Amino acid sequence: MHVARRLSEAIGSWLHLEFCCYRAGLFSESSLKTAVGNVLSSFPISTKGTRVHADFPHAALNPVKKAGRKREVDFALVLVGNGLRKSNAEVLVEVKWADSSHCNSKTIIQDFLRLSILKTTDPNATCVFILAGTHKAIEVALSSMPFRTSGKKNTGIAASGSNRRITFDRSNSEHFSSFASSIRYFARAGFKLPQSIVTRSHGLHPIQSKAGTIDFQAIAWEVESVSPDSLNSSKW
């Protein structure tokens, strides 16, 4: 089973179990640490000592030392130790709780761009974005950018289950209105972004029943590859 699919199915199943145990009132983005951490800890590892870490300050996100909190990725399956560079992760994960006010098109786009930066530096890492929450909130998110766009083919990140390349196009008005602020944010911080990324969704879990009895779901995407060409951020 693919890493992203395994994560989405396990998290969706965990949400349904917690709901059936009358603990849905405890759900939030932070509550997902238990489920994500448990699943990532069960993955086979290539290097002895590799462990799961939450809020991981990956070296690619902190190229320059400075005061204050370091930039982080939500989860990393990685070997950490004295003298080791905080990179060469096996799995990197960003998570969003769809029902949170913090979950919107802008923050979701920033997560995908952050994963694209990480994929550029750690090309062998499996980079995954997970969206979890109520069925209704996920439906709303999937009907908005960056998942659904109008116009020509491949202008958004689809949830269809097939590989999909999205090329960031300033001339596309929907791209410009949705991606520009996030692209500028990373450009101001000195990051180079790829011209395009290839993603693949691994489907909603649990699948909604005909009677609409499923309350909570999860869905995951892998950032499979990033283009070698950098985006010209100055034009955004």
C-alpha positions as CSV (number, residue, x, y, z in Angstrom):
1,M,0.0,0.0,0.0
2,H,1.3,3.4,-1.0
3,V,2.5,5.7,1.9
4,A,0.0,8.4,1.2
5,R,-2.9,5.9,0.8
6,R,-1.9,4.2,4.0
7,L,-1.9,7.5,5.9
8,S,-5.2,8.6,4.6
9,E,-7.0,5.3,5.2
10,A,-5.5,5.0,8.7
11,I,-6.4,8.6,9.7
12,G,-9.9,8.3,8.2
13,S,-10.4,5.0,10.0
14,W,-9.1,6.5,13.3
15,L,-11.4,9.5,12.9
16,H,-14.4,7.2,12.5
17,L,-13.4,5.1,15.5
18,E,-13.0,8.2,17.7
19,F,-16.4,9.5,16.4
20,C,-18.0,6.1,17.3
21,C,-16.5,6.5,20.8
22,Y,-18.1,9.9,21.3
23,R,-14.8,11.7,21.1
24,A,-15.4,13.9,18.0
25,G,-15.5,17.0,20.2
26,L,-11.7,16.6,20.8
27,F,-10.9,16.7,17.0
28,S,-8.5,19.4,15.8
29,E,-5.3,19.6,13.8
30,S,-3.2,18.9,16.9
31,S,-5.3,15.9,17.7
32,L,-4.1,14.3,14.5
33,K,-0.6,13.9,15.9
34,T,-1.6,10.7,17.5
35,A,-2.9,9.1,14.3
36,V,-0.2,10.4,12.0
37,G,2.6,9.6,14.5
38,N,1.3,6.0,15.0
39,V,1.1,5.3,11.3
40,L,4.5,6.8,10.4
41,S,6.1,4.9,13.2
42,S,4.9,1.6,11.6
43,F,6.7,2.2,8.3
44,P,9.8,0.2,7.3
45,I,12.9,2.4,7.6
46,S,16.1,2.4,5.6
47,T,18.4,3.5,8.3
48,K,18.5,2.2,11.9
49,G,17.6,5.0,14.3
50,T,15.1,6.7,12.0
51,R,12.1,8.0,14.0
52,V,9.0,10.2,13.6
53,H,9.4,13.8,14.6
54,A,6.6,16.4,14.8
55,D,7.3,20.1,14.0
56,F,10.6,19.2,12.4
57,P,12.9,22.1,11.5
58,H,14.1,20.7,8.1
59,A,17.4,22.2,6.9
60,A,15.8,23.1,3.5
61,L,13.4,25.4,5.3
62,N,16.1,27.1,7.3
63,P,19.0,27.8,4.9
64,V,20.2,30.7,7.0
65,K,20.6,30.7,10.8
66,K,18.6,33.4,12.5
67,A,17.0,34.2,15.8
68,G,13.5,33.0,16.6
69,R,11.6,29.9,15.8
70,K,12.7,27.9,12.8
71,R,10.5,27.0,9.9
72,E,9.1,23.5,10.3
73,V,7.3,20.7,8.5
74,D,4.5,19.0,10.5
75,F,6.0,15.5,10.5
76,A,9.2,13.9,9.4
77,L,10.4,10.3,9.4
78,V,14.1,11.0,9.7
79,L,17.3,10.1,11.4
80,V,18.3,12.8,13.9
81,G,21.5,13.0,15.9
82,N,24.5,15.1,16.9
83,G,26.4,16.3,13.9
84,L,23.7,15.2,11.4
85,R,22.1,17.7,9.1
86,K,18.4,17.9,9.5
87,S,17.6,16.5,6.1
88,N,17.6,13.2,4.2
89,A,14.1,12.3,5.5
90,E,12.3,9.2,4.4
91,V,8.8,10.7,4.7
92,L,7.7,14.4,5.1
93,V,4.1,15.2,5.9
94,E,1.9,18.4,6.1
95,V,-1.5,18.1,7.7
96,K,-4.6,20.4,7.6
97,W,-7.8,20.0,9.6
98,A,-10.5,21.1,7.1
99,D,-12.8,22.5,9.8
100,S,-10.2,24.8,11.2
101,S,-10.4,28.6,10.5
102,H,-6.7,28.2,9.7
103,C,-7.5,25.9,6.8
104,N,-8.1,27.9,3.7
105,S,-6.9,28.0,0.1
106,K,-3.8,30.2,1.0
107,T,-2.5,27.9,3.8
108,I,-3.1,24.8,1.7
109,I,-1.2,26.3,-1.2
110,Q,1.6,27.2,1.2
111,D,1.8,23.6,2.4
112,F,2.1,22.3,-1.2
113,L,4.8,24.9,-2.0
114,R,6.6,24.0,1.2
115,L,6.5,20.3,0.3
116,S,7.8,21.2,-3.2
117,I,10.8,23.0,-1.6
118,L,11.5,19.9,0.6
119,K,11.1,17.6,-2.4
120,T,13.7,19.6,-4.3
121,T,16.2,19.2,-1.5
122,D,15.2,15.6,-0.4
123,P,14.3,14.1,-3.8
124,N,14.1,10.6,-2.3
125,A,11.7,11.6,0.4
126,T,8.0,10.8,0.1
127,C,6.2,14.1,0.5
128,V,2.6,14.0,1.5
129,F,-0.2,16.5,2.1
130,I,-3.1,15.3,4.2
131,L,-6.6,16.9,4.5
132,A,-8.9,15.6,7.2
133,G,-12.1,16.7,8.8
134,T,-15.9,16.5,8.4
135,H,-17.2,15.3,5.1
136,K,-18.9,18.7,4.5
137,A,-15.7,20.8,5.2
138,I,-13.6,18.6,2.9
139,E,-16.2,18.9,0.1
140,V,-15.9,22.7,0.4
141,A,-12.1,22.6,0.4
142,L,-12.1,20.3,-2.7
143,S,-14.4,22.6,-4.6
144,S,-11.9,25.5,-4.1
145,M,-8.4,26.3,-5.2
146,P,-5.9,24.7,-5.4
147,F,-7.9,21.6,-6.0
148,R,-10.5,22.7,-8.6
149,T,-10.1,25.3,-11.3
150,S,-11.8,26.3,-14.5
151,G,-10.3,26.7,-17.9
152,K,-7.6,24.6,-19.6
153,K,-6.5,21.2,-18.4
154,N,-4.2,20.7,-15.5
155,T,-4.6,24.2,-13.9
156,G,-5.3,22.7,-10.4
157,I,-4.4,19.8,-8.1
158,A,-7.1,17.2,-8.7
159,A,-8.4,14.5,-6.3
160,S,-9.0,12.1,-9.1
161,G,-6.4,9.5,-8.2
162,S,-4.2,10.0,-11.3
163,N,-0.9,11.8,-11.7
164,R,-1.4,15.5,-12.3
165,R,1.1,18.2,-13.2
166,I,0.3,21.8,-12.3
167,T,2.4,24.5,-13.9
168,F,2.3,27.8,-12.2
169,D,1.1,30.2,-14.8
170,R,1.0,34.0,-14.1
171,S,-1.1,34.6,-17.2
172,N,-3.9,32.4,-15.8
173,S,-6.1,34.8,-13.7
174,E,-7.1,32.1,-11.3
175,H,-3.5,31.1,-10.7
176,F,-2.5,34.6,-10.1
177,S,-5.2,35.4,-7.7
178,S,-4.7,32.1,-5.8
179,F,-0.9,31.5,-5.9
180,A,0.7,35.0,-6.1
181,S,0.7,35.9,-2.4
182,S,2.2,32.5,-1.4
183,I,4.8,32.6,-4.2
184,R,5.8,36.1,-3.1
185,Y,6.0,34.9,0.5
186,F,8.5,32.2,-0.2
187,A,10.4,34.4,-2.7
188,R,10.9,37.2,-0.1
189,A,12.3,34.5,2.3
190,G,14.9,33.6,-0.4
191,F,13.4,30.3,-1.6
192,K,13.4,29.0,-5.2
193,L,10.2,27.3,-6.2
194,P,9.8,24.8,-9.1
195,Q,8.0,25.9,-12.2
196,S,5.7,22.9,-11.9
197,I,4.9,20.0,-9.6
198,V,3.4,16.5,-10.1
199,T,0.9,15.4,-7.5
200,R,-1.3,12.3,-7.0
201,S,-4.3,11.9,-4.8
202,H,-5.0,8.6,-3.1
203,G,-8.8,9.1,-2.5
204,L,-11.1,9.9,0.3
205,H,-11.5,7.4,3.2
206,P,-13.9,6.2,4.4
207,I,-16.0,6.5,1.2
208,Q,-19.3,8.3,1.8
209,S,-22.2,5.9,2.0
210,K,-25.4,6.3,-0.1
211,A,-27.2,7.3,3.1
212,G,-24.6,9.9,3.9
213,T,-23.7,8.3,7.2
214,I,-19.9,9.0,7.1
215,D,-19.1,12.1,9.2
216,F,-15.3,12.3,9.0
217,Q,-12.9,11.6,6.2
218,A,-9.3,12.0,5.2
219,I,-7.5,12.3,1.8
220,A,-3.9,12.5,0.9
221,W,-1.7,13.7,-2.0
222,E,1.9,12.9,-2.7
223,V,4.1,15.5,-4.3
224,E,5.7,13.0,-6.6
225,S,8.1,15.2,-8.5
226,V,9.2,18.8,-9.0
227,S,10.5,20.3,-12.2
228,P,14.2,21.2,-12.4
229,D,13.3,24.6,-13.8
230,S,12.8,27.3,-11.2
231,L,9.8,29.6,-11.2
232,N,10.5,33.3,-12.0
233,S,9.1,34.6,-8.8
234,S,9.8,38.3,-9.7
235,K,7.0,38.2,-12.3
236,W,4.4,37.4,-9.6
